[in-house]
């Protein structure tokens, strides 16, 4: 087993109504092929009758868009070296998106956590110009927090 890391949105991010927004992304590395082993998002909706938030896991075909440069990763083992893959969040201009790997409807008063079985994790391209992202689209304004865990 390799080294395990996680990164978060580092606080709540507001989702604009009916607008697809990248919540958190993980960009690959030419040094290793990262594997996403777990991710999750949760929302602070107040209406029990609110429309579900569409949550998609998708590939990024470019490391573009305007966003927070990088997120400080948490090492699950304190003796682990720094991560090679780079997490990003707070996109104000959306990155270029590719294939949709998964698509979920999640209640705006709840959240979702997805853990992948060993050997079936999402594998990142060995490139610094591509990655995997979690995108959310809410019918009404709601805040989201999210995280992503990966192994290198």
C-alpha positions, 0 to 999 in steps of 0.5 A: 500500500502506498501513502494516503493523503486527503484534502478538503474544501477548507470551509463551506463554498456557496453553490449558486442556483442551477449552476454547475460548480467544481467543488474540489479537484485532484490533479495528477502527477508525472511521478506517480499514478494517484488513486482516489480511494474515497470522497464526500460532500455534504450540504447545509440545506434548510428545506426538507422539500428541497430538490436534490443536488446533482453530484458528478465525478468527472475527469478534467481534460486540462488543469485550467479554470480559475481556482485556489492554487492548491490545498494543503494535503493531510498526510494519514501517516505523519512520516509520509513524504509530501504528495505528488498530486495536487488538490484544488478548490474554490473555482470561479471559472470552471475547468475543462471537463471530460468523461463523467465517471459517476452521477448522483442525486443527493438531498440538500440537507444531507451528503454522500461519502463514496469509498471504492473497493481495493483495485477499483479506485479511480486512477488519475492520468500520469499527467500534471494537466489532467485530473478528477473533480467533484462537481455539484449543481443545486436547484437553490442556493446551498453551501457545500463542504467536500473532501477527497482521499487518494493514495500514491 
